Amino acid sequence: MSHPLEGKVALVAGATRGAGRGIAVELGAAGATVYVTGRSTRARRSEYDRPETIEDTADLVTEAGGHGIAVPADHLDPAQVRALVDRIEREQGRLDVLVNDIWGGEKLFAWDSPLWEHDLDDGLWLLRLAIDTHAITSHHALPLLLRRPGGLVVEMTDGTAEYNRDNYRTSFFYDLAKTAVLRMAFALGHELGGRGATAVALTPGWMRSEMMLDVFEVREDNWRDALDRVPHFAISETPRYVGRAVAALAADPDVARFNGQSLSSGQLARVYGFTDLDGSRPDAWRYLPEVQDAGKPADTTGYR
């Protein structure tokens, strides 16, 4: 197998589950050493109270062919993030890829609840988790990443810049959080581009995360059973799909052509030729406006 990222070091901040886990595993499959962080460990669960842990993610990274290293970290705490980066510097002497996938807001926003009816404490805490964590992590990690040319920063969000510009995303707080992350990548692109590094915003499509599968009461091996209730779920993808997008970006010597841009897993699959685990190439951010939002029956023909 090819290992284009052998010798490279990545930090996936927020790698306990979902996209973060999928990204960490695919970076490992490409040969990278991957530091995976989060607050859910085998010794202590976060307020999510879910079974996934950063140690499990690190084991999956190593099984995939890389070297996974689990480090518990609360990315709202600058001291913990500084200690994390100090450890990477001490152990590796370099950082080539930073993925900011910290989120933790699923239980904090109310669908279609206007600002004045939304719980204010929950909304403000969501913004701290979604925005402050990314800024704190980049502040401490970027000096190490910039020591070598070719570094990559990936800001993970939900929705492309085009889609989020034209569509209200669930609630005031969710909309603001996801749009802010898009703008972070744009701003970092300006600050990093002239210093030999690249920043992008990246969104998966409708992702079959562990939590999403639980919501629909299915597993990865029978996820299509949910289509009777949610037909448009047919466009969904595994977390490994966006992981392959990050791995492809990290291995691309011409990745700077994307600097400051908003990208999606389906878009990059067309550019780099990778597929999801089932061999398909779902393109949710074309499908959603053209099929689902247009009120058409679920039909993924031409979209995966």
Salt bridges, closest charged atoms under 4 A:
GLU26 OE2 - ARG240 NE 2.61
GLU26 OE2 - ARG244 NE 3.25
GLU47 OE1 - ARG39 NH1 2.99
ASP49 OD1 - ARG45 NH1 3.26
GLU52 OE1 - ARG17 NE 2.85
GLU52 OE2 - ARG50 NH2 2.78
ASP56 OD1 - ARG42 NH2 2.89
ASP59 OD2 - ARG42 NH2 2.76
GLU89 OE2 - ARG147 NH2 2.41
GLU91 OE2 - ARG87 NE 2.91
ASP96 OD1 - ARG94 NH2 2.91
ASP132 OD2 - ARG128 NE 2.94
GLU155 OE1 - HIS134 ND1 2.53
ASP158 OD2 - ARG169 NH2 2.82
ASP166 OD1 - ARG165 NE 2.93
ASP214 OD2 - ARG50 NH1 2.87
GLU220 OE2 - ARG208 NH2 2.77
ASP221 OD1 - ARG219 NE 2.92
ASP252 OD2 - ARG257 NH1 2.50
ASP254 OD2 - ARG257 NH1 3.72
ASP278 OD2 - ARG304 NH2 3.33
ASP283 OD2 - ARG270 NH1 2.22
ASP283 OD2 - ARG286 NE 2.86
